[in-house]
Amino acid sequence: MEHMRLQPQTAEWYDRLAMLQDGYFYPWRSQIGAWNGEDEYLALVRQHLRPDADVLDVACGHGAVALEIAPLCRSVLGYDRTAAWIGLAQQAAQERGLTNVTFVCHDSSAAANGGQVRVPAQDATFDLLICSKGPFHWIEDARRLARPGAVLLMLVPDATPVTAWRDRLPEAMRWQEAMNPHWARPAIEQRLATVGVAVHSWWSFDVPEVFPDPEQLYTWLTWGYTPDEVPALAEVYPLLERIFVEHGDSEGVAVRQRRYLWKAVVPGEDN
């Protein structure tokens, strides 16, 4: 089967995912260890909220985080390039009676804005700018959007390490081995340097995600792909069963997941 695997978190990957599921979420069941990056990101966002804060949620998907934090701050603007997900977010905000959260469908990339990154907001609008597993280009416009002393927070997926059994999978179900498994930090630091902002704090996470059965592992391996692009579950189930027997334990089969979480602070008026 000839198949070029799309790079996760690219525009093409999001477009495909939007056709396959309503919103950005993980459709499999698994257990992931503590200190996994996802929980720490949400906790850090909450730590920087206050009743008079205005927040920007970049690549907000179907608005899960923006909707959760809206009661804890003055306003939230969430935007995403995927129209279907923005529609879900707007509907959820209306159903919850939230009047201080706004969702906008927008592509802020330079390619979509005449060669210059452009977030859909006015100058010096936000006290907190957040992004979970979205693109990096918004950083180039962050200094314009941020008030003096504003905080930037972002969670980035680093490369998933290759397991001992990955090469036994059909080609269409293999994830790629990264040349630089910890590529996120230098890439972020370079982006921030272009707008005169430095990383204030950063955290790296490397924890096992345990899949309890072959079906859940299959769902993870084929996430974001259409049925004609990957083997059917019935076709590969015997192979996945052998992987569980040979490489699993009583809880299931583990795949390590890496995340990178960073915080930056925009210089104040005196800097």
Secondary structure, DSSP 8 states (H G I E B T S, - for coil): -------TTSHHHHHHHHHHSSSS---S--EE-SS-SHHHHHHHHHHT--TT-EEEEET-TTSHHHHHHGGGSSEEEEEES-HHHHHHHHHHHHHHT--SEEEEE---SGGGTTTS---SS-TT-EEEEEEES--SGGGGGHHHHEEEEEEEEEEEE------TTGGGS-GGG-----SSTT-HHHHHHHHHHHTT--EEEEEEEEEEEEESSHHHHHHHHTTT--GGGS--HHHHHHHHHHHHHHH--SS-EEEEEEEEEEEEE---TT-
